[in-house]
Amino acid sequence: MFNRNRRNGGDISAIFVHAGAGYHSVQNESIHLQACNDAAKAAMMILRNGGTSVDAVEMAVKILEDREITNAGYGSNLAMDGVVECDASIVDHYGRSGAVGAVAQVKNPISLARLVLEHTTKTLSLRRVPPNLLVSQGATDFAFEQGMPVLPHDALVSPAARERWLRWKSDLKYAERKVKCDTRENSTAYKIKEPSSKFEDQIRKKQRDQHTKAMLGGAQDDNRSISPTLSDAWKDPASSPSTSATDSSWKTQTSPPTPQSWQSWQSWQSEKSEQSDSIHDFTDPRGPPRSIHEPSKSAYITSIQKVTTLANCGASYRSTEDQALGGDLPMSDIGDTEETTWAASLPRHSWGDGSSGGGSSASSDTMQLPSLTPSPPPPDALEKPLPETPPEKQEESPTPFASTPLGHVTDSPPFPLAPRISPQSAPHEEDSITDTVGAIAIDSFGNIACGASSGGIGMKYRGRVGPAALVGVGAAVVPLDPDDKQMKCVATVTSGTGEHMATTMAATVCAERLYHGVKRVPGGTFEPTDDDSAIKVMIDTDFMGHPSVKHSNSAGAIGILGVKKTRDGVHLYFAHNTDSFAIASMHSDESKPVCTMSRSTGSGSIAQGGRAMRYRKKK
């Protein structure tokens, strides 16, 4: 429990993160949990050093965005033309928000949303109202004006995301050919519209078209790092050659600039020399793109379709197919404390970042910030299979209240990161993560904040804005009422089918149910209930029972992470109707995060759990 007497003038801080609702394969389970673990540790380091809840939320989500395994930031699902377009939002303890939607060429959308939030507190001339949501090119332009790097389109495309996009592109081509006879009904099918006659719009369209041709033609540099470089905030300014270019040459260009990768710089120079007389005549120097192979499976893409992930990358390197994974990958430094109500205790191991699960101190002096990018695999990791799970250690039906026991695994897990993925070598189980990642933080001053980030659904329409950019849908805060004796405040973040969550205002409705402690009953009335029932009935009645969801052709998937703070302590609640939900939590009296992979029994059943962190009463 928290020790309220340890600090003067404030409460003990806490951080809660999730890595998306959907299906997480057992093979990749520890990779997802490691991402949650690192995000929670980095955020807690900020909170222990006096940072605000907004600072902690931004850092936690940035860690998740920089991991390819998540559908946020680098490695996100691609739009129809092969471009990464992300959504993000952040909400502070007053309920003020900043959000961006369908923004391209930005490495960390959550940081851009934070800039929008800070901009809303400034006074504009002529009594103009500052925006709290920017979308598409307007968001990218705002990022450039605020000094954020604007990257080339291919900088955010991971090899696995490109592989998925090529496969879905061929699936879409096959599906459109099947319904070609119904021309009139499909006359409204998605097509990239021609931009306006303005010069800058033509340049931007040419850049996107060139990126699409490069993706189709296989010209992407697959030998580059699996994850992007560190954020500029963590770099040495003297070692960054692009700093001077940002301050000088970029300001004189007509269209938004991009960093000087060799491929993008060559294309930019050729465009710049021909822009005055041949803006409409562009020939790709790599020649026409290669044709896409015809698909061999169903062409229809849903919000819960399984996709190719990191689990597939090392399959071709294994010596025999008989050496399949017999157990879960070890998850070092993931366990529980005595106060945990929903995770089993695990052995403690040492981490490569300097922290230790066994003897590490909870003070910030001995903690080191986890790396924002995955470390390269050891040389023998591509060949070495995992040890098999002993029969007595196997669990037939994991529950949301217990973590997978990993103590029997002693060898280092292989994390092969092959640049290209062969469909023939794909393992049997693949990840199918539906959508958004998110975080909720409470700082030492008792203020709560939350944030969400997402790359959206695969093959989405260009300019589609998802729930992560919509306050009240992907993230919501019910602020503290000064006259409330219980000192209640609630924050929620969601993940799932964005269109359905937008219709039902999922985050706001769930936050209101938890704040008031009520549930909806037949007849449209409400009655008091406990918090566990409130969140479960919200999913079952307010979300799945909503007419728009019941009469929709797409699946109604949702995962909710909610935190309720009162004068007695902090209560975590989570629920989901997807197969799995990756979660981590940590408070400042703990030496390491508590991580779990909640798994439901399937068939759309609702799995839920929680954790109570109560303050110690004064004697």
MARMARVEX-290408 format. One line per field, with one value per residue (C-alpha): residue number from 1; residue in one letter; z, y, x. Coordinates in steps of 0.2 Angstrom, whole numbers, plus 2048, in hexadecimal, padded with zeros to 3 digits. Each point is the difference from the previous one (the first is absolute). Example, Ala and Ser with C-alpha at 12.3 -4.5 7.8 and 13.67 -1.06 7.14 Angstrom:
// residues 2
n	c(1,2)
res	c(A,S)
Z	c(827,7FD)
Y	c(7EA,811)
X	c(83E,806)
// end
This chain:
// residues 619
n	c(1,2,3,4,5,6,7,8,9,10,11,12,13,14,15,16,17,18,19,20,21,22,23,24,25,26,27,28,29,30,31,32,33,34,35,36,37,38,39,40,41,42,43,44,45,46,47,48,49,50,51,52,53,54,55,56,57,58,59,60,61,62,63,64,65,66,67,68,69,70,71,72,73,74,75,76,77,78,79,80,81,82,83,84,85,86,87,88,89,90,91,92,93,94,95,96,97,98,99,100,101,102,103,104,105,106,107,108,109,110,111,112,113,114,115,116,117,118,119,120,121,122,123,124,125,126,127,128,129,130,131,132,133,134,135,136,137,138,139,140,141,142,143,144,145,146,147,148,149,150,151,152,153,154,155,156,157,158,159,160,161,162,163,164,165,166,167,168,169,170,171,172,173,174,175,176,177,178,179,180,181,182,183,184,185,186,187,188,189,190,191,192,193,194,195,196,197,198,199,200,201,202,203,204,205,206,207,208,209,210,211,212,213,214,215,216,217,218,219,220,221,222,223,224,225,226,227,228,229,230,231,232,233,234,235,236,237,238,239,240,241,242,243,244,245,246,247,248,249,250,251,252,253,254,255,256,257,258,259,260,261,262,263,264,265,266,267,268,269,270,271,272,273,274,275,276,277,278,279,280,281,282,283,284,285,286,287,288,289,290,291,292,293,294,295,296,297,298,299,300,301,302,303,304,305,306,307,308,309,310,311,312,313,314,315,316,317,318,319,320,321,322,323,324,325,326,327,328,329,330,331,332,333,334,335,336,337,338,339,340,341,342,343,344,345,346,347,348,349,350,351,352,353,354,355,356,357,358,359,360,361,362,363,364,365,366,367,368,369,370,371,372,373,374,375,376,377,378,379,380,381,382,383,384,385,386,387,388,389,390,391,392,393,394,395,396,397,398,399,400,401,402,403,404,405,406,407,408,409,410,411,412,413,414,415,416,417,418,419,420,421,422,423,424,425,426,427,428,429,430,431,432,433,434,435,436,437,438,439,440,441,442,443,444,445,446,447,448,449,450,451,452,453,454,455,456,457,458,459,460,461,462,463,464,465,466,467,468,469,470,471,472,473,474,475,476,477,478,479,480,481,482,483,484,485,486,487,488,489,490,491,492,493,494,495,496,497,498,499,500,501,502,503,504,505,506,507,508,509,510,511,512,513,514,515,516,517,518,519,520,521,522,523,524,525,526,527,528,529,530,531,532,533,534,535,536,537,538,539,540,541,542,543,544,545,546,547,548,549,550,551,552,553,554,555,556,557,558,559,560,561,562,563,564,565,566,567,568,569,570,571,572,573,574,575,576,577,578,579,580,581,582,583,584,585,586,587,588,589,590,591,592,593,594,595,596,597,598,599,600,601,602,603,604,605,606,607,608,609,610,611,612,613,614,615,616,617,618,619)
res	c(M,F,N,R,N,R,R,N,G,G,D,I,S,A,I,F,V,H,A,G,A,G,Y,H,S,V,Q,N,E,S,I,H,L,Q,A,C,N,D,A,A,K,A,A,M,M,I,L,R,N,G,G,T,S,V,D,A,V,E,M,A,V,K,I,L,E,D,R,E,I,T,N,A,G,Y,G,S,N,L,A,M,D,G,V,V,E,C,D,A,S,I,V,D,H,Y,G,R,S,G,A,V,G,A,V,A,Q,V,K,N,P,I,S,L,A,R,L,V,L,E,H,T,T,K,T,L,S,L,R,R,V,P,P,N,L,L,V,S,Q,G,A,T,D,F,A,F,E,Q,G,M,P,V,L,P,H,D,A,L,V,S,P,A,A,R,E,R,W,L,R,W,K,S,D,L,K,Y,A,E,R,K,V,K,C,D,T,R,E,N,S,T,A,Y,K,I,K,E,P,S,S,K,F,E,D,Q,I,R,K,K,Q,R,D,Q,H,T,K,A,M,L,G,G,A,Q,D,D,N,R,S,I,S,P,T,L,S,D,A,W,K,D,P,A,S,S,P,S,T,S,A,T,D,S,S,W,K,T,Q,T,S,P,P,T,P,Q,S,W,Q,S,W,Q,S,W,Q,S,E,K,S,E,Q,S,D,S,I,H,D,F,T,D,P,R,G,P,P,R,S,I,H,E,P,S,K,S,A,Y,I,T,S,I,Q,K,V,T,T,L,A,N,C,G,A,S,Y,R,S,T,E,D,Q,A,L,G,G,D,L,P,M,S,D,I,G,D,T,E,E,T,T,W,A,A,S,L,P,R,H,S,W,G,D,G,S,S,G,G,G,S,S,A,S,S,D,T,M,Q,L,P,S,L,T,P,S,P,P,P,P,D,A,L,E,K,P,L,P,E,T,P,P,E,K,Q,E,E,S,P,T,P,F,A,S,T,P,L,G,H,V,T,D,S,P,P,F,P,L,A,P,R,I,S,P,Q,S,A,P,H,E,E,D,S,I,T,D,T,V,G,A,I,A,I,D,S,F,G,N,I,A,C,G,A,S,S,G,G,I,G,M,K,Y,R,G,R,V,G,P,A,A,L,V,G,V,G,A,A,V,V,P,L,D,P,D,D,K,Q,M,K,C,V,A,T,V,T,S,G,T,G,E,H,M,A,T,T,M,A,A,T,V,C,A,E,R,L,Y,H,G,V,K,R,V,P,G,G,T,F,E,P,T,D,D,D,S,A,I,K,V,M,I,D,T,D,F,M,G,H,P,S,V,K,H,S,N,S,A,G,A,I,G,I,L,G,V,K,K,T,R,D,G,V,H,L,Y,F,A,H,N,T,D,S,F,A,I,A,S,M,H,S,D,E,S,K,P,V,C,T,M,S,R,S,T,G,S,G,S,I,A,Q,G,G,R,A,M,R,Y,R,K,K,K)
Z	c(800,7FE,80E,801,80D,7F4,7F7,806,7F6,7F4,7FD,7FA,7EC,7F5,7EE,7F6,7ED,7F4,7EF,7F7,800,7F3,7FF,806,7FC,80D,7F7,800,811,809,7F3,803,813,7FE,7F7,80D,80E,7F8,7FE,812,806,7F6,805,812,7FF,7FB,80E,80D,7FB,802,7EE,7FC,7FB,7EF,7FF,805,7F4,7F1,805,802,7EF,7F8,805,7F9,7F0,7FD,801,7F0,809,803,7F4,804,7F9,7F7,7F9,800,7F3,7EF,7F7,7EF,7F8,80C,80B,813,807,812,80D,812,80E,812,80E,810,811,7FC,7F1,7F3,7F1,7F1,7F2,7EE,7F3,7F0,802,7F5,801,813,80A,811,7FD,813,802,7F2,809,810,7F6,7FB,812,805,7F2,806,810,7F6,7FC,7ED,7F8,7FB,80E,7F5,808,7FF,7F9,80A,7F1,7F0,7F2,7F0,7F8,80C,80E,7F7,7FC,812,805,7F4,807,812,7FC,7FF,7F3,7F0,7FA,7EF,7FE,7FF,811,80A,7F5,808,7F6,808,7FC,7EE,7FF,807,7F4,7F0,805,804,7F0,7F6,80A,7FC,7EE,800,809,7F4,7F2,808,801,7F0,7F8,80D,7F9,805,813,800,7F7,811,804,807,7F3,804,7FA,7F6,80A,7FD,7F3,80E,7FE,812,7FE,7F0,808,80F,7F5,7F6,810,805,7EF,7FF,811,7FA,7F1,80A,80C,7F1,7F7,80F,800,813,809,80A,807,80B,813,805,80B,7FD,808,811,802,7FE,812,804,7F3,801,7F7,7FA,7F8,7F6,7EE,7FD,80D,7F5,7F2,80A,805,7EF,7F0,804,804,7EE,7F8,7F8,807,811,800,805,808,7F4,7FE,7EF,7F7,806,7FD,7EE,7FC,808,7F6,7F0,804,804,7F0,7F5,80A,7F5,7F0,802,810,7F8,7F7,80D,7FB,80E,7FD,807,7F2,801,810,7FF,800,810,802,800,812,805,80E,804,7FA,80D,80E,811,810,808,7F1,805,7F9,7FE,80E,808,805,7ED,7FE,807,7FA,7F0,80B,80B,7FC,7FF,801,80E,80C,802,810,80E,80C,803,7FF,810,806,80C,80D,7FE,810,80E,812,80F,7FC,7EF,7FE,7EE,7FC,806,808,7F4,803,7FE,7F3,7FB,7F2,7F3,804,811,80B,80A,805,80F,809,7F7,809,7FD,800,7F0,803,7FB,7F2,7EE,7F2,7F5,7EE,7F4,7F3,801,802,7F2,803,805,7F2,806,802,7EE,802,812,804,811,80D,801,80D,80D,801,812,7FC,7F3,802,7F6,802,806,809,800,812,7FE,7F6,7F6,80A,7F8,80E,7F8,7F1,803,7EF,7F7,7F4,7EE,7F8,7ED,7F6,7EE,7F4,7F4,805,7F5,801,7FF,810,80A,810,804,80D,7FB,809,7FC,80A,7FD,804,80C,80E,80F,811,810,80D,811,806,812,800,7FE,7EE,7F3,7ED,7F2,7EE,7F1,7EF,7F1,7EE,7FC,7F6,7F2,7EE,807,7F6,7FE,80D,80B,812,80E,812,807,7F9,807,812,808,7F5,802,810,80D,811,80D,80A,813,807,80E,80A,7FF,811,7F8,7F5,7F1,7EE,7F2,7F0,7F3,7F0,7F3,7F2,7F3,7F1,7FE,7F7,80C,80F,7F8,7FE,812,808,808,80B,807,803,80A,80A,805,805,80B,807,805,804,7F6,7F2,7F3,802,7F4,7FD,7FF,813,80B,810,80C,7FF,803,7F4,7F9,7FB,7F9,7F4,7FB,7FD,7F6,7F4,7FF,800,7FB,7F3,7F9,803,7F7,7F0,7F5,805,800,7EE,7F9,7F5,809,811,810,809,80F,80E,80E,80D,80E,80F,80F,80D,811,811,805,7F1,7EE,7F7,7EF,7F6,7EF,7F5,7EE,7F5,7F5,802,809,808,805,810,80C,810,80D,80E,808,80F,7F4,7F9,7F0,7F5,801,7EF,7FA,7F0,804,7F5,7FE,7FD,7EE,7F7,804,813,80B,80B,80D,80F,80B,80D,810,807,811,80A,811,80E,80C,811)
Y	c(800,812,809,811,807,7FE,811,810,809,7F1,7EF,7F1,7FF,7F2,7FB,7F5,7FB,7F4,7FA,7FD,7F4,7F2,7F0,7FE,7F0,7F6,801,813,802,805,80C,809,7FF,807,80F,803,7FD,80D,80D,7FF,800,810,809,7FC,807,810,800,7FC,80F,80C,7FF,803,7F3,807,7FE,7EE,7FC,807,7F6,7F0,801,806,7EF,7F6,80B,7FC,7ED,7F7,7F3,80D,809,811,80B,7F6,7F0,805,7FA,808,80A,7FC,808,7F9,80F,800,80B,801,806,806,809,806,806,809,800,80F,7F7,80B,7F6,800,7F5,7FC,7F5,7F8,808,7FA,802,802,7F3,803,806,801,80D,80A,7FE,807,80F,803,7FF,80D,80B,800,809,80F,80F,804,810,807,7F5,7F0,7F0,7F4,7EF,7F0,7F4,802,7F3,7FB,80C,80E,7F5,7FD,813,804,7F3,808,812,7FA,7F9,7ED,7F6,7FC,7EF,7F8,7F4,7F0,804,7FA,7F0,7F1,7F0,7F7,80E,800,7EE,801,80E,7F7,7F1,80A,80A,7F0,7FA,811,7FE,7EE,806,80E,7F4,7F5,80E,808,7FC,80B,810,80C,7FB,801,811,808,7F4,809,809,80D,811,80B,80F,812,80A,808,7FC,7F9,7F4,7F9,7FE,7F7,7F5,7FC,7FB,7F4,7F9,7FD,7F8,7F4,7FB,7FD,7F4,7F7,7FF,7F9,80F,802,7FE,7F0,800,80F,7FF,7F7,80F,812,80A,808,810,810,803,7F2,803,80A,810,800,7EF,804,806,805,80E,80D,7FB,803,811,807,7F7,7F9,811,805,7F1,802,7EF,7F8,7F8,7EF,7FA,7FC,7ED,7FC,7FA,80E,80D,7FA,801,811,807,7F9,807,811,801,7FC,808,810,7F7,7EE,7FF,7F4,7F4,7F5,7F0,7F5,7FD,7EE,7FC,7FA,7F6,7EE,7F7,7FA,7ED,7FA,7FB,7EF,803,80B,811,809,80A,802,809,7EF,7F8,7F8,809,7FC,805,7FE,7EE,7FB,808,7F2,7F1,7FE,800,7F1,7F0,7F5,803,7F3,80D,80A,80B,7F4,80E,813,80B,806,811,806,80D,7FC,7FA,807,806,7FA,80D,7FA,7F8,7FA,7FA,7F2,802,7FD,7FE,80F,802,80D,80C,807,812,7FF,7FC,7F0,7F7,7F8,80E,810,80F,809,811,809,801,7EE,7FF,803,804,7F1,801,807,7F4,7ED,7F9,7F6,7ED,7F6,7F6,7EF,806,7FD,7ED,7FC,7FA,803,7F2,7F6,803,7F2,7F8,804,813,801,809,7FB,810,80F,80D,813,7FF,7F6,803,7F2,7F6,803,7FB,7EF,809,804,803,811,802,801,810,7FE,80F,7FB,80E,7F6,7F4,7F1,7FB,7EE,801,809,7F7,7F9,80E,812,810,809,810,80B,811,80D,800,80B,806,808,808,808,80B,805,80F,7F4,806,7F3,800,7F4,7FE,7F4,7FD,7F5,7FD,7FB,7F2,7F8,806,80F,80E,80E,80D,7F4,806,7F3,800,804,811,803,806,7F7,7F1,7FA,809,80A,808,804,80E,802,809,80C,7FD,7ED,7F9,7F0,809,7F5,802,7F3,7FD,7F3,7FB,7F4,7F5,7F7,803,813,803,7F7,809,811,7FC,7FB,80D,7F1,809,80D,7F4,7F4,80F,806,7EF,7FD,812,7FF,7ED,7FC,7F4,801,7F4,7FC,80F,80C,804,7FE,7F8,800,7F2,7FB,806,7EF,7FE,812,7FD,7EE,806,80F,7F4,7F4,80D,811,7FA,7EE,804,810,800,806,7F2,7F2,805,802,7F4,803,7F8,80A,7FE,80A,801,80C,806,80B,807,808,80A,804,806,7EE,7FB,7FB,7F3,7F8,7F8,7F7,7F7,7F9,7F5,7FD,7F0,809,811,805,80A,807,80A,807,80C,809,7F4,7F2,7FB,7F9,800,7F3,7FA,7F4,7F9,7FF,7F2,7FD,7EF,805,802,812,7FD,80E,7FE,80D,803,80D,806,80A,80B,807,80D,7FB,808,80C,7FA)
X	c(800,805,808,7F7,80D,80F,7FC,7FA,7F3,7FC,7FB,80B,801,7FA,801,7F5,803,7F8,807,7EF,7F2,7FE,80A,811,809,808,810,800,7F9,810,804,7F0,802,812,7FA,7F3,80D,80C,7F3,7FA,812,805,7F0,803,811,7F9,7F2,80D,80A,7F2,7F9,7EE,7F3,800,813,7FE,7F2,80A,80F,7F7,7F7,810,808,7F2,800,812,7FD,7FC,7F6,7F2,7F4,806,80D,80E,7FA,7ED,7F4,801,7F2,7FA,80F,80D,802,800,7F3,7FE,7F4,804,7F8,805,7F5,805,7F8,7F5,7F9,80A,806,80B,7FE,806,7F8,806,811,80E,813,800,809,7F7,7EE,7FE,80D,7F7,7F0,809,805,7EE,7FB,80D,7FB,7EE,805,807,7F7,7FE,7FE,7EF,7F8,802,7FD,80F,7FC,801,800,80A,7FF,80A,80B,7FB,807,810,802,7FD,80D,80D,7FC,803,811,7FB,80A,7F5,806,7FF,7F1,80B,808,7F1,7FD,806,804,7F2,7F4,805,7FE,7EE,7FC,806,7F5,7F1,803,7FF,7F1,7F7,804,7F9,7F0,7FD,801,7F3,7F3,805,7EF,7F7,808,7F3,801,813,800,804,80F,80F,80B,80D,7F9,80A,807,7FC,80A,80B,812,803,7F2,807,811,7F8,7F6,810,809,7F2,7FF,813,7FF,7F2,80A,80F,7F5,7F9,811,809,80C,7FF,810,7FD,811,7FD,7FC,7F0,7FC,802,80E,7FE,7F6,809,7FE,80C,80D,810,7FD,812,7FE,7F1,804,7EE,7FF,808,7F6,7F0,805,806,7FC,7EF,7F8,803,7F7,7EF,7F9,802,812,806,811,80E,7FF,809,7F0,7F5,80D,804,7ED,7FE,80E,7FA,7EE,808,809,7F1,7F2,7FF,7FC,7FC,7F6,7F3,80D,808,809,806,813,7FE,7F4,7EE,7FB,800,7EF,7F8,7FD,7EF,7FA,7FC,7F4,7F0,802,7F5,808,7F8,805,805,80A,810,80F,813,80B,811,7FB,802,811,80B,7F6,80B,810,7FB,808,7F1,7ED,7FF,809,7F0,7FE,7FB,7FE,7FF,80F,807,7FB,80D,7FC,7ED,7F8,7F6,800,7F6,7F2,7FD,7EF,801,811,80B,811,80F,812,80B,80E,80C,7FC,80C,7FC,808,7F1,7FE,7F0,808,80A,7FC,7FB,7F0,809,803,813,802,7F4,804,7F5,7FC,806,7F3,805,803,811,807,7FF,80F,809,7F9,7EE,7FC,804,7FC,7EE,7F8,7FF,7F0,7F4,7FF,7EF,7FE,803,7F3,7F0,7F1,7F5,809,7F4,801,805,810,810,807,80D,811,80C,805,808,812,807,800,7F2,804,7F9,805,7FC,801,7FE,7F4,7F2,7FC,7ED,805,80A,7F3,7FC,7EF,7FB,801,7FC,7F0,801,7F0,806,805,80D,7FE,805,7F9,80B,7FE,80E,806,7F4,7F1,7FD,7FA,803,7FE,805,7FD,809,7FC,805,7EE,7F9,80A,7FB,7F6,7FA,80C,7FC,7F6,800,800,7FA,811,7FE,7EF,7FF,7F1,802,812,804,7F6,802,7F3,808,800,7F2,806,7F1,800,805,806,80B,7FC,807,800,80A,7FD,809,7F9,805,7F6,7F5,801,7F0,7F5,809,7FD,7EE,7FE,80C,809,80D,7F4,7F2,80B,808,7EF,7FA,810,7FF,7ED,801,7F0,7FB,7F3,7F1,7F1,7F5,80E,802,80F,803,80E,80D,812,80E,803,7EE,800,80E,7F9,7EE,807,808,7F2,7F2,806,80C,7FC,7ED,800,7F5,80E,80C,7F2,7FC,811,80A,810,805,7FD,811,805,80C,7FF,80D,7F8,808,7F6,809,7F7,806,803,80B,801,7F6,804,7F2,802,7F4,800,7F6,80F,80B,80E,805,812,801,80D,7FF,80C,7FF,80F,801,804,811,7F9,7F0,7F3,7FC,7F3,7F8,7EE,7F7,7EE,7F7,7FC,7F0,7FE,7FF,805,810,804,80B,807,80C,7FD,80E,7FA,809,806,7F5,808,802)
// end
